[in-house]
Amino acid sequence: MFFQLANARYEKGAMIVTSNRGFAEWGEVFGDPVVATALLDRLLHHAVVVQIEGSSYRLRQHAELMPEHL
């Protein structure tokens, strides 16, 4: 369904997508490398990719709430 959404929006409007997985892993995530490649092709055409490095803000909050998980 995500592919259908991206395909319908392709070159019609902006999309913001966040992921904690690298592009190489999307084939595993979607269960089909061909679909993942087609999806990435549509998402990355005319795209600006912003890669954020560093520790996760959400994981830091979790660690503060449950320090035994450190």
PDB file of N, H, CA, C and O in Angstrom:
ATOM      1  N   MET A   1       0.814  -1.188   0.000  1.00  0.00           N
ATOM      2  CA  MET A   1       0.000   0.000   0.000  1.00  0.00           C
ATOM      3  C   MET A   1       0.862   1.258   0.000  1.00  0.00           C
ATOM      4  O   MET A   1       0.488   2.271  -0.591  1.00  0.00           O
ATOM      5  N   PHE A   2       2.015   1.193   0.663  1.00  0.00           N
ATOM      6  H   PHE A   2       2.318   0.370   1.144  1.00  0.00           H
ATOM      7  CA  PHE A   2       2.894   2.359   0.689  1.00  0.00           C
ATOM      8  C   PHE A   2       3.400   2.673  -0.714  1.00  0.00           C
ATOM      9  O   PHE A   2       3.508   3.838  -1.096  1.00  0.00           O
ATOM     10  N   PHE A   3       3.708   1.629  -1.476  1.00  0.00           N
ATOM     11  H   PHE A   3       3.620   0.683  -1.165  1.00  0.00           H
ATOM     12  CA  PHE A   3       4.128   1.846  -2.867  1.00  0.00           C
ATOM     13  C   PHE A   3       3.016   2.532  -3.650  1.00  0.00           C
ATOM     14  O   PHE A   3       3.288   3.450  -4.423  1.00  0.00           O
ATOM     15  N   GLN A   4       1.787   2.112  -3.468  1.00  0.00           N
ATOM     16  H   GLN A   4       1.566   1.366  -2.840  1.00  0.00           H
ATOM     17  CA  GLN A   4       0.669   2.714  -4.190  1.00  0.00           C
ATOM     18  C   GLN A   4       0.512   4.183  -3.819  1.00  0.00           C
ATOM     19  O   GLN A   4       0.221   5.009  -4.684  1.00  0.00           O
ATOM     20  N   LEU A   5       0.699   4.518  -2.558  1.00  0.00           N
ATOM     21  H   LEU A   5       0.936   3.848  -1.855  1.00  0.00           H
ATOM     22  CA  LEU A   5       0.634   5.905  -2.132  1.00  0.00           C
ATOM     23  C   LEU A   5       1.751   6.724  -2.785  1.00  0.00           C
ATOM     24  O   LEU A   5       1.499   7.790  -3.348  1.00  0.00           O
ATOM     25  N   ALA A   6       2.978   6.223  -2.705  1.00  0.00           N
ATOM     26  H   ALA A   6       3.182   5.357  -2.247  1.00  0.00           H
ATOM     27  CA  ALA A   6       4.106   6.942  -3.296  1.00  0.00           C
ATOM     28  C   ALA A   6       3.937   7.068  -4.804  1.00  0.00           C
ATOM     29  O   ALA A   6       4.261   8.108  -5.378  1.00  0.00           O
ATOM     30  N   ASN A   7       3.443   6.040  -5.439  1.00  0.00           N
ATOM     31  H   ASN A   7       3.181   5.195  -4.973  1.00  0.00           H
ATOM     32  CA  ASN A   7       3.230   6.066  -6.880  1.00  0.00           C
ATOM     33  C   ASN A   7       2.156   7.094  -7.259  1.00  0.00           C
ATOM     34  O   ASN A   7       2.295   7.802  -8.257  1.00  0.00           O
ATOM     35  N   ALA A   8       1.091   7.172  -6.463  1.00  0.00           N
ATOM     36  H   ALA A   8       0.977   6.598  -5.653  1.00  0.00           H
ATOM     37  CA  ALA A   8       0.026   8.137  -6.741  1.00  0.00           C
ATOM     38  C   ALA A   8       0.499   9.574  -6.521  1.00  0.00           C
ATOM     39  O   ALA A   8       0.052  10.483  -7.221  1.00  0.00           O
ATOM     40  N   ARG A   9       1.391   9.787  -5.567  1.00  0.00           N
ATOM     41  H   ARG A   9       1.754   9.048  -4.999  1.00  0.00           H
ATOM     42  CA  ARG A   9       1.905  11.122  -5.261  1.00  0.00           C
ATOM     43  C   ARG A   9       3.090  11.513  -6.132  1.00  0.00           C
ATOM     44  O   ARG A   9       3.498  12.675  -6.125  1.00  0.00           O
ATOM     45  N   TYR A  10       3.650  10.572  -6.878  1.00  0.00           N
ATOM     46  H   TYR A  10       3.319   9.628  -6.884  1.00  0.00           H
ATOM     47  CA  TYR A  10       4.870  10.794  -7.655  1.00  0.00           C
ATOM     48  C   TYR A  10       4.723  12.001  -8.576  1.00  0.00           C
ATOM     49  O   TYR A  10       3.837  12.045  -9.429  1.00  0.00           O
ATOM     50  N   GLU A  11       5.598  12.967  -8.389  1.00  0.00           N
ATOM     51  H   GLU A  11       6.318  12.931  -7.695  1.00  0.00           H
ATOM     52  CA  GLU A  11       5.668  14.218  -9.148  1.00  0.00           C
ATOM     53  C   GLU A  11       4.386  15.056  -9.066  1.00  0.00           C
ATOM     54  O   GLU A  11       4.141  15.892  -9.936  1.00  0.00           O
ATOM     55  N   LYS A  12       3.578  14.842  -8.041  1.00  0.00           N
ATOM     56  H   LYS A  12       3.777  14.163  -7.334  1.00  0.00           H
ATOM     57  CA  LYS A  12       2.367  15.641  -7.847  1.00  0.00           C
ATOM     58  C   LYS A  12       2.448  16.500  -6.600  1.00  0.00           C
ATOM     59  O   LYS A  12       1.732  17.495  -6.490  1.00  0.00           O
ATOM     60  N   GLY A  13       3.294  16.141  -5.674  1.00  0.00           N
ATOM     61  H   GLY A  13       3.876  15.332  -5.763  1.00  0.00           H
ATOM     62  CA  GLY A  13       3.413  16.901  -4.445  1.00  0.00           C
ATOM     63  C   GLY A  13       4.550  16.373  -3.591  1.00  0.00           C
ATOM     64  O   GLY A  13       5.151  15.342  -3.892  1.00  0.00           O
ATOM     65  N   ALA A  14       4.825  17.086  -2.545  1.00  0.00           N
ATOM     66  H   ALA A  14       4.336  17.923  -2.300  1.00  0.00           H
ATOM     67  CA  ALA A  14       5.933  16.736  -1.662  1.00  0.00           C
ATOM     68  C   ALA A  14       5.543  15.622  -0.703  1.00  0.00           C
ATOM     69  O   ALA A  14       4.383  15.477  -0.319  1.00  0.00           O
ATOM     70  N   MET A  15       6.543  14.846  -0.332  1.00  0.00           N
ATOM     71  H   MET A  15       7.486  14.964  -0.644  1.00  0.00           H
ATOM     72  CA  MET A  15       6.375  13.816   0.702  1.00  0.00           C
ATOM     73  C   MET A  15       7.581  13.901   1.627  1.00  0.00           C
ATOM     74  O   MET A  15       8.703  14.153   1.186  1.00  0.00           O
ATOM     75  N   ILE A  16       7.339  13.690   2.887  1.00  0.00           N
ATOM     76  H   ILE A  16       6.428  13.485   3.245  1.00  0.00           H
ATOM     77  CA  ILE A  16       8.422  13.567   3.859  1.00  0.00           C
ATOM     78  C   ILE A  16       8.338  12.160   4.421  1.00  0.00           C
ATOM     79  O   ILE A  16       7.302  11.746   4.940  1.00  0.00           O
ATOM     80  N   VAL A  17       9.439  11.429   4.313  1.00  0.00           N
ATOM     81  H   VAL A  17      10.282  11.765   3.892  1.00  0.00           H
ATOM     82  CA  VAL A  17       9.497  10.052   4.796  1.00  0.00           C
ATOM     83  C   VAL A  17      10.686   9.943   5.741  1.00  0.00           C
ATOM     84  O   VAL A  17      11.786  10.383   5.408  1.00  0.00           O
ATOM     85  N   THR A  18      10.473   9.367   6.898  1.00  0.00           N
ATOM     86  H   THR A  18       9.579   9.010   7.168  1.00  0.00           H
ATOM     87  CA  THR A  18      11.576   9.116   7.829  1.00  0.00           C
ATOM     88  C   THR A  18      11.720   7.617   8.024  1.00  0.00           C
ATOM     89  O   THR A  18      10.743   6.869   7.978  1.00  0.00           O
ATOM     90  N   SER A  19      12.950   7.196   8.241  1.00  0.00           N
ATOM     91  H   SER A  19      13.744   7.803   8.278  1.00  0.00           H
ATOM     92  CA  SER A  19      13.212   5.773   8.442  1.00  0.00           C
ATOM     93  C   SER A  19      14.476   5.608   9.264  1.00  0.00           C
ATOM     94  O   SER A  19      15.399   6.417   9.173  1.00  0.00           O
ATOM     95  N   ASN A  20      14.511   4.573  10.053  1.00  0.00           N
ATOM     96  H   ASN A  20      13.761   3.915  10.126  1.00  0.00           H
ATOM     97  CA  ASN A  20      15.733   4.237  10.773  1.00  0.00           C
ATOM     98  C   ASN A  20      16.495   3.121  10.047  1.00  0.00           C
ATOM     99  O   ASN A  20      17.414   2.527  10.611  1.00  0.00           O
ATOM    100  N   ARG A  21      16.119   2.845   8.818  1.00  0.00           N
ATOM    101  H   ARG A  21      15.373   3.328   8.360  1.00  0.00           H
ATOM    102  CA  ARG A  21      16.766   1.816   7.998  1.00  0.00           C
ATOM    103  C   ARG A  21      17.429   2.450   6.794  1.00  0.00           C
ATOM    104  O   ARG A  21      16.912   3.409   6.222  1.00  0.00           O
ATOM    105  N   GLY A  22      18.577   1.912   6.412  1.00  0.00           N
ATOM    106  H   GLY A  22      18.997   1.133   6.877  1.00  0.00           H
ATOM    107  CA  GLY A  22      19.255   2.372   5.214  1.00  0.00           C
ATOM    108  C   GLY A  22      18.528   1.882   3.968  1.00  0.00           C
ATOM    109  O   GLY A  22      17.748   0.932   4.026  1.00  0.00           O
ATOM    110  N   PHE A  23      18.790   2.537   2.848  1.00  0.00           N
ATOM    111  H   PHE A  23      19.423   3.309   2.801  1.00  0.00           H
ATOM    112  CA  PHE A  23      18.119   2.167   1.605  1.00  0.00           C
ATOM    113  C   PHE A  23      18.382   0.708   1.225  1.00  0.00           C
ATOM    114  O   PHE A  23      17.510   0.051   0.656  1.00  0.00           O
ATOM    115  N   ALA A  24      19.555   0.207   1.529  1.00  0.00           N
ATOM    116  H   ALA A  24      20.263   0.741   1.992  1.00  0.00           H
ATOM    117  CA  ALA A  24      19.900  -1.178   1.191  1.00  0.00           C
ATOM    118  C   ALA A  24      19.027  -2.189   1.931  1.00  0.00           C
ATOM    119  O   ALA A  24      18.881  -3.325   1.481  1.00  0.00           O
ATOM    120  N   GLU A  25      18.453  -1.792   3.046  1.00  0.00           N
ATOM    121  H   GLU A  25      18.571  -0.869   3.412  1.00  0.00           H
ATOM    122  CA  GLU A  25      17.626  -2.692   3.855  1.00  0.00           C
ATOM    123  C   GLU A  25      16.146  -2.676   3.473  1.00  0.00           C
ATOM    124  O   GLU A  25      15.373  -3.486   3.984  1.00  0.00           O
ATOM    125  N   TRP A  26      15.745  -1.777   2.594  1.00  0.00           N
ATOM    126  H   TRP A  26      16.373  -1.119   2.179  1.00  0.00           H
ATOM    127  CA  TRP A  26      14.324  -1.639   2.283  1.00  0.00           C
ATOM    128  C   TRP A  26      13.749  -2.874   1.599  1.00  0.00           C
ATOM    129  O   TRP A  26      12.557  -3.147   1.736  1.00  0.00           O
ATOM    130  N   GLY A  27      14.557  -3.617   0.876  1.00  0.00           N
ATOM    131  H   GLY A  27      15.526  -3.395   0.765  1.00  0.00           H
ATOM    132  CA  GLY A  27      14.093  -4.861   0.266  1.00  0.00           C
ATOM    133  C   GLY A  27      13.618  -5.848   1.321  1.00  0.00           C
ATOM    134  O   GLY A  27      12.597  -6.512   1.143  1.00  0.00           O
ATOM    135  N   GLU A  28      14.357  -5.943   2.415  1.00  0.00           N
ATOM    136  H   GLU A  28      15.186  -5.404   2.560  1.00  0.00           H
ATOM    137  CA  GLU A  28      13.965  -6.818   3.523  1.00  0.00           C
ATOM    138  C   GLU A  28      12.712  -6.292   4.221  1.00  0.00           C
ATOM    139  O   GLU A  28      11.824  -7.064   4.584  1.00  0.00           O
ATOM    140  N   VAL A  29      12.649  -4.979   4.404  1.00  0.00           N
ATOM    141  H   VAL A  29      13.370  -4.352   4.109  1.00  0.00           H
ATOM    142  CA  VAL A  29      11.519  -4.364   5.103  1.00  0.00           C
ATOM    143  C   VAL A  29      10.216  -4.604   4.356  1.00  0.00           C
ATOM    144  O   VAL A  29       9.202  -4.952   4.961  1.00  0.00           O
ATOM    145  N   PHE A  30      10.243  -4.418   3.032  1.00  0.00           N
ATOM    146  H   PHE A  30      11.067  -4.136   2.540  1.00  0.00           H
ATOM    147  CA  PHE A  30       9.032  -4.575   2.232  1.00  0.00           C
ATOM    148  C   PHE A  30       8.835  -5.999   1.730  1.00  0.00           C
ATOM    149  O   PHE A  30       7.798  -6.308   1.142  1.00  0.00           O
ATOM    150  N   GLY A  31       9.810  -6.863   1.952  1.00  0.00           N
ATOM    151  H   GLY A  31      10.652  -6.611   2.429  1.00  0.00           H
ATOM    152  CA  GLY A  31       9.662  -8.260   1.582  1.00  0.00           C
ATOM    153  C   GLY A  31       9.845  -8.537   0.099  1.00  0.00           C
ATOM    154  O   GLY A  31       9.687  -9.676  -0.340  1.00  0.00           O
ATOM    155  N   ASP A  32      10.178  -7.511  -0.678  1.00  0.00           N
ATOM    156  H   ASP A  32      10.307  -6.586  -0.321  1.00  0.00           H
ATOM    157  CA  ASP A  32      10.356  -7.683  -2.122  1.00  0.00           C
ATOM    158  C   ASP A  32      11.333  -6.626  -2.615  1.00  0.00           C
ATOM    159  O   ASP A  32      10.994  -5.443  -2.648  1.00  0.00           O
ATOM    160  N   PRO A  33      12.534  -7.031  -2.997  1.00  0.00           N
ATOM    161  CA  PRO A  33      13.524  -6.045  -3.444  1.00  0.00           C
ATOM    162  C   PRO A  33      13.103  -5.282  -4.699  1.00  0.00           C
ATOM    163  O   PRO A  33      13.506  -4.132  -4.877  1.00  0.00           O
ATOM    164  N   VAL A  34      12.308  -5.892  -5.564  1.00  0.00           N
ATOM    165  H   VAL A  34      11.980  -6.826  -5.419  1.00  0.00           H
ATOM    166  CA  VAL A  34      11.859  -5.212  -6.781  1.00  0.00           C
ATOM    167  C   VAL A  34      10.910  -4.064  -6.423  1.00  0.00           C
ATOM    168  O   VAL A  34      11.033  -2.965  -6.963  1.00  0.00           O
ATOM    169  N   VAL A  35       9.974  -4.315  -5.522  1.00  0.00           N
ATOM    170  H   VAL A  35       9.874  -5.208  -5.083  1.00  0.00           H
ATOM    171  CA  VAL A  35       9.047  -3.272  -5.084  1.00  0.00           C
ATOM    172  C   VAL A  35       9.807  -2.177  -4.345  1.00  0.00           C
ATOM    173  O   VAL A  35       9.539  -0.992  -4.544  1.00  0.00           O
ATOM    174  N   ALA A  36      10.750  -2.564  -3.498  1.00  0.00           N
ATOM    175  H   ALA A  36      10.968  -3.527  -3.337  1.00  0.00           H
ATOM    176  CA  ALA A  36      11.539  -1.581  -2.760  1.00  0.00           C
ATOM    177  C   ALA A  36      12.343  -0.703  -3.714  1.00  0.00           C
ATOM    178  O   ALA A  36      12.443   0.505  -3.499  1.00  0.00           O
ATOM    179  N   THR A  37      12.911  -1.283  -4.756  1.00  0.00           N
ATOM    180  H   THR A  37      12.829  -2.264  -4.932  1.00  0.00           H
ATOM    181  CA  THR A  37      13.675  -0.515  -5.741  1.00  0.00           C
ATOM    182  C   THR A  37      12.775   0.462  -6.482  1.00  0.00           C
ATOM    183  O   THR A  37      13.152   1.615  -6.690  1.00  0.00           O
ATOM    184  N   ALA A  38      11.593   0.015  -6.882  1.00  0.00           N
ATOM    185  H   ALA A  38      11.287  -0.922  -6.713  1.00  0.00           H
ATOM    186  CA  ALA A  38      10.651   0.897  -7.580  1.00  0.00           C
ATOM    187  C   ALA A  38      10.192   2.027  -6.655  1.00  0.00           C
ATOM    188  O   ALA A  38      10.064   3.172  -7.089  1.00  0.00           O
ATOM    189  N   LEU A  39       9.947   1.708  -5.395  1.00  0.00           N
ATOM    190  H   LEU A  39      10.051   0.778  -5.043  1.00  0.00           H
ATOM    191  CA  LEU A  39       9.537   2.710  -4.423  1.00  0.00           C
ATOM    192  C   LEU A  39      10.637   3.743  -4.219  1.00  0.00           C
ATOM    193  O   LEU A  39      10.383   4.946  -4.252  1.00  0.00           O
ATOM    194  N   LEU A  40      11.858   3.268  -4.008  1.00  0.00           N
ATOM    195  H   LEU A  40      12.065   2.290  -3.981  1.00  0.00           H
ATOM    196  CA  LEU A  40      12.980   4.185  -3.822  1.00  0.00           C
ATOM    197  C   LEU A  40      13.222   5.038  -5.059  1.00  0.00           C
ATOM    198  O   LEU A  40      13.590   6.207  -4.945  1.00  0.00           O
ATOM    199  N   ASP A  41      13.020   4.465  -6.233  1.00  0.00           N
ATOM    200  H   ASP A  41      12.721   3.515  -6.325  1.00  0.00           H
ATOM    201  CA  ASP A  41      13.172   5.217  -7.471  1.00  0.00           C
ATOM    202  C   ASP A  41      12.224   6.417  -7.484  1.00  0.00           C
ATOM    203  O   ASP A  41      12.629   7.518  -7.857  1.00  0.00           O
ATOM    204  N   ARG A  42      10.997   6.219  -7.090  1.00  0.00           N
ATOM    205  H   ARG A  42      10.668   5.324  -6.787  1.00  0.00           H
ATOM    206  CA  ARG A  42      10.020   7.305  -7.069  1.00  0.00           C
ATOM    207  C   ARG A  42      10.288   8.295  -5.935  1.00  0.00           C
ATOM    208  O   ARG A  42      10.156   9.505  -6.116  1.00  0.00           O
ATOM    209  N   LEU A  43      10.662   7.777  -4.774  1.00  0.00           N
ATOM    210  H   LEU A  43      10.769   6.794  -4.627  1.00  0.00           H
ATOM    211  CA  LEU A  43      10.904   8.662  -3.640  1.00  0.00           C
ATOM    212  C   LEU A  43      12.159   9.515  -3.817  1.00  0.00           C
ATOM    213  O   LEU A  43      12.186  10.674  -3.402  1.00  0.00           O
ATOM    214  N   LEU A  44      13.186   8.954  -4.425  1.00  0.00           N
ATOM    215  H   LEU A  44      13.164   8.013  -4.763  1.00  0.00           H
ATOM    216  CA  LEU A  44      14.468   9.655  -4.500  1.00  0.00           C
ATOM    217  C   LEU A  44      14.621  10.542  -5.734  1.00  0.00           C
ATOM    218  O   LEU A  44      15.545  11.353  -5.798  1.00  0.00           O
ATOM    219  N   HIS A  45      13.737  10.399  -6.705  1.00  0.00           N
ATOM    220  H   HIS A  45      12.987   9.740  -6.653  1.00  0.00           H
ATOM    221  CA  HIS A  45      13.792  11.259  -7.886  1.00  0.00           C
ATOM    222  C   HIS A  45      13.420  12.674  -7.454  1.00  0.00           C
ATOM    223  O   HIS A  45      12.335  12.877  -6.911  1.00  0.00           O
ATOM    224  N   HIS A  46      14.270  13.631  -7.676  1.00  0.00           N
ATOM    225  H   HIS A  46      15.152  13.466  -8.118  1.00  0.00           H
ATOM    226  CA  HIS A  46      14.106  15.031  -7.251  1.00  0.00           C
ATOM    227  C   HIS A  46      14.165  15.193  -5.728  1.00  0.00           C
ATOM    228  O   HIS A  46      13.750  16.233  -5.216  1.00  0.00           O
ATOM    229  N   ALA A  47      14.659  14.213  -5.005  1.00  0.00           N
ATOM    230  H   ALA A  47      14.996  13.369  -5.421  1.00  0.00           H
ATOM    231  CA  ALA A  47      14.632  14.261  -3.541  1.00  0.00           C
ATOM    232  C   ALA A  47      15.848  14.964  -2.962  1.00  0.00           C
ATOM    233  O   ALA A  47      16.902  15.058  -3.590  1.00  0.00           O
ATOM    234  N   VAL A  48      15.668  15.445  -1.763  1.00  0.00           N
ATOM    235  H   VAL A  48      14.812  15.369  -1.253  1.00  0.00           H
ATOM    236  CA  VAL A  48      16.753  15.909  -0.923  1.00  0.00           C
ATOM    237  C   VAL A  48      16.792  14.951   0.258  1.00  0.00           C
ATOM    238  O   VAL A  48      15.833  14.872   1.026  1.00  0.00           O
ATOM    239  N   VAL A  49      17.882  14.233   0.408  1.00  0.00           N
ATOM    240  H   VAL A  49      18.661  14.297  -0.216  1.00  0.00           H
ATOM    241  CA  VAL A  49      18.021  13.261   1.494  1.00  0.00           C
ATOM    242  C   VAL A  49      18.812  13.912   2.611  1.00  0.00           C
ATOM    243  O   VAL A  49      19.920  14.401   2.390  1.00  0.00           O
ATOM    244  N   VAL A  50      18.252  13.919   3.805  1.00  0.00           N
ATOM    245  H   VAL A  50      17.352  13.521   3.984  1.00  0.00           H
ATOM    246  CA  VAL A  50      18.909  14.469   4.981  1.00  0.00           C
ATOM    247  C   VAL A  50      19.200  13.303   5.910  1.00  0.00           C
ATOM    248  O   VAL A  50      18.286  12.653   6.417  1.00  0.00           O
ATOM    249  N   GLN A  51      20.471  13.049   6.124  1.00  0.00           N
ATOM    250  H   GLN A  51      21.214  13.577   5.712  1.00  0.00           H
ATOM    251  CA  GLN A  51      20.854  11.956   7.016  1.00  0.00           C
ATOM    252  C   GLN A  51      21.297  12.553   8.338  1.00  0.00           C
ATOM    253  O   GLN A  51      22.205  13.384   8.380  1.00  0.00           O
ATOM    254  N   ILE A  52      20.662  12.134   9.405  1.00  0.00           N
ATOM    255  H   ILE A  52      19.925  11.460   9.371  1.00  0.00           H
ATOM    256  CA  ILE A  52      20.944  12.661  10.736  1.00  0.00           C
ATOM    257  C   ILE A  52      21.781  11.632  11.478  1.00  0.00           C
ATOM    258  O   ILE A  52      21.384  10.475  11.620  1.00  0.00           O
ATOM    259  N   GLU A  53      22.921  12.060  11.941  1.00  0.00           N
ATOM    260  H   GLU A  53      23.244  12.999  11.825  1.00  0.00           H
ATOM    261  CA  GLU A  53      23.822  11.195  12.706  1.00  0.00           C
ATOM    262  C   GLU A  53      23.696  11.549  14.185  1.00  0.00           C
ATOM    263  O   GLU A  53      23.407  12.694  14.534  1.00  0.00           O
ATOM    264  N   GLY A  54      23.910  10.584  15.029  1.00  0.00           N
ATOM    265  H   GLY A  54      24.145   9.654  14.745  1.00  0.00           H
ATOM    266  CA  GLY A  54      23.891  10.852  16.454  1.00  0.00           C
ATOM    267  C   GLY A  54      22.910   9.957  17.176  1.00  0.00           C
ATOM    268  O   GLY A  54      22.241   9.115  16.578  1.00  0.00           O
ATOM    269  N   SER A  55      22.845  10.162  18.471  1.00  0.00           N
ATOM    270  H   SER A  55      23.389  10.846  18.957  1.00  0.00           H
ATOM    271  CA  SER A  55      21.966   9.330  19.285  1.00  0.00           C
ATOM    272  C   SER A  55      20.513   9.781  19.124  1.00  0.00           C
ATOM    273  O   SER A  55      20.225  10.945  18.843  1.00  0.00           O
ATOM    274  N   SER A  56      19.637   8.845  19.307  1.00  0.00           N
ATOM    275  H   SER A  56      19.871   7.900  19.536  1.00  0.00           H
ATOM    276  CA  SER A  56      18.208   9.093  19.160  1.00  0.00           C
ATOM    277  C   SER A  56      17.662   9.827  20.380  1.00  0.00           C
ATOM    278  O   SER A  56      17.916   9.437  21.520  1.00  0.00           O
ATOM    279  N   TYR A  57      16.911  10.887  20.127  1.00  0.00           N
ATOM    280  H   TYR A  57      16.704  11.204  19.201  1.00  0.00           H
ATOM    281  CA  TYR A  57      16.271  11.640  21.197  1.00  0.00           C
ATOM    282  C   TYR A  57      15.260  10.762  21.926  1.00  0.00           C
ATOM    283  O   TYR A  57      15.180  10.797  23.154  1.00  0.00           O
ATOM    284  N   ARG A  58      14.489   9.977  21.179  1.00  0.00           N
ATOM    285  H   ARG A  58      14.553   9.949  20.181  1.00  0.00           H
ATOM    286  CA  ARG A  58      13.489   9.106  21.802  1.00  0.00           C
ATOM    287  C   ARG A  58      14.137   8.027  22.652  1.00  0.00           C
ATOM    288  O   ARG A  58      13.641   7.717  23.735  1.00  0.00           O
ATOM    289  N   LEU A  59      15.241   7.446  22.182  1.00  0.00           N
ATOM    290  H   LEU A  59      15.644   7.698  21.302  1.00  0.00           H
ATOM    291  CA  LEU A  59      15.912   6.420  22.976  1.00  0.00           C
ATOM    292  C   LEU A  59      16.522   7.019  24.243  1.00  0.00           C
ATOM    293  O   LEU A  59      16.570   6.363  25.284  1.00  0.00           O
ATOM    294  N   ARG A  60      16.985   8.256  24.153  1.00  0.00           N
ATOM    295  H   ARG A  60      16.946   8.789  23.307  1.00  0.00           H
ATOM    296  CA  ARG A  60      17.535   8.911  25.338  1.00  0.00           C
ATOM    297  C   ARG A  60      16.431   9.105  26.380  1.00  0.00           C
ATOM    298  O   ARG A  60      16.659   8.879  27.568  1.00  0.00           O
ATOM    299  N   GLN A  61      15.239   9.520  25.948  1.00  0.00           N
ATOM    300  H   GLN A  61      15.054   9.703  24.982  1.00  0.00           H
ATOM    301  CA  GLN A  61      14.125   9.669  26.876  1.00  0.00           C
ATOM    302  C   GLN A  61      13.765   8.327  27.510  1.00  0.00           C
ATOM    303  O   GLN A  61      13.468   8.264  28.703  1.00  0.00           O
ATOM    304  N   HIS A  62      13.789   7.261  26.722  1.00  0.00           N
ATOM    305  H   HIS A  62      14.030   7.312  25.753  1.00  0.00           H
ATOM    306  CA  HIS A  62      13.482   5.933  27.229  1.00  0.00           C
ATOM    307  C   HIS A  62      14.502   5.531  28.287  1.00  0.00           C
ATOM    308  O   HIS A  62      14.135   4.979  29.325  1.00  0.00           O
ATOM    309  N   ALA A  63      15.779   5.804  28.031  1.00  0.00           N
ATOM    310  H   ALA A  63      16.076   6.252  27.189  1.00  0.00           H
ATOM    311  CA  ALA A  63      16.826   5.438  28.977  1.00  0.00           C
ATOM    312  C   ALA A  63      16.672   6.203  30.294  1.00  0.00           C
ATOM    313  O   ALA A  63      16.958   5.674  31.368  1.00  0.00           O
ATOM    314  N   GLU A  64      16.218   7.454  30.195  1.00  0.00           N
ATOM    315  H   GLU A  64      15.986   7.885  29.323  1.00  0.00           H
ATOM    316  CA  GLU A  64      16.005   8.232  31.424  1.00  0.00           C
ATOM    317  C   GLU A  64      14.858   7.666  32.244  1.00  0.00           C
ATOM    318  O   GLU A  64      14.894   7.716  33.473  1.00  0.00           O
ATOM    319  N   LEU A  65      13.833   7.125  31.577  1.00  0.00           N
ATOM    320  H   LEU A  65      13.804   7.084  30.578  1.00  0.00           H
ATOM    321  CA  LEU A  65      12.680   6.575  32.276  1.00  0.00           C
ATOM    322  C   LEU A  65      12.973   5.185  32.832  1.00  0.00           C
ATOM    323  O   LEU A  65      12.442   4.805  33.875  1.00  0.00           O
ATOM    324  N   MET A  66      13.819   4.429  32.135  1.00  0.00           N
ATOM    325  H   MET A  66      14.251   4.738  31.287  1.00  0.00           H
ATOM    326  CA  MET A  66      14.113   3.050  32.532  1.00  0.00           C
ATOM    327  C   MET A  66      15.628   2.849  32.528  1.00  0.00           C
ATOM    328  O   MET A  66      16.155   2.229  31.604  1.00  0.00           O
ATOM    329  N   PRO A  67      16.330   3.348  33.518  1.00  0.00           N
ATOM    330  CA  PRO A  67      17.799   3.292  33.525  1.00  0.00           C
ATOM    331  C   PRO A  67      18.365   1.862  33.565  1.00  0.00           C
ATOM    332  O   PRO A  67      19.534   1.664  33.233  1.00  0.00           O
ATOM    333  N   GLU A  68      17.579   0.886  33.954  1.00  0.00           N
ATOM    334  H   GLU A  68      16.629   1.047  34.224  1.00  0.00           H
ATOM    335  CA  GLU A  68      18.083  -0.494  33.995  1.00  0.00           C
ATOM    336  C   GLU A  68      18.337  -1.063  32.604  1.00  0.00           C
ATOM    337  O   GLU A  68      18.985  -2.102  32.479  1.00  0.00           O
ATOM    338  N   HIS A  69      17.839  -0.402  31.548  1.00  0.00           N
ATOM    339  H   HIS A  69      17.313   0.442  31.650  1.00  0.00           H
ATOM    340  CA  HIS A  69      18.040  -0.897  30.186  1.00  0.00           C
ATOM    341  C   HIS A  69      19.355  -0.404  29.578  1.00  0.00           C
ATOM    342  O   HIS A  69      19.659  -0.733  28.431  1.00  0.00           O
ATOM    343  N   LEU A  70      20.139   0.379  30.324  1.00  0.00           N
ATOM    344  H   LEU A  70      19.892   0.646  31.256  1.00  0.00           H
ATOM    345  CA  LEU A  70      21.396   0.916  29.783  1.00  0.00           C
ATOM    346  C   LEU A  70      22.420  -0.151  29.634  1.00  0.00           C
ATOM    347  O   LEU A  70      23.537   0.122  29.193  1.00  0.00           O
TER     348      LEU A  70
END
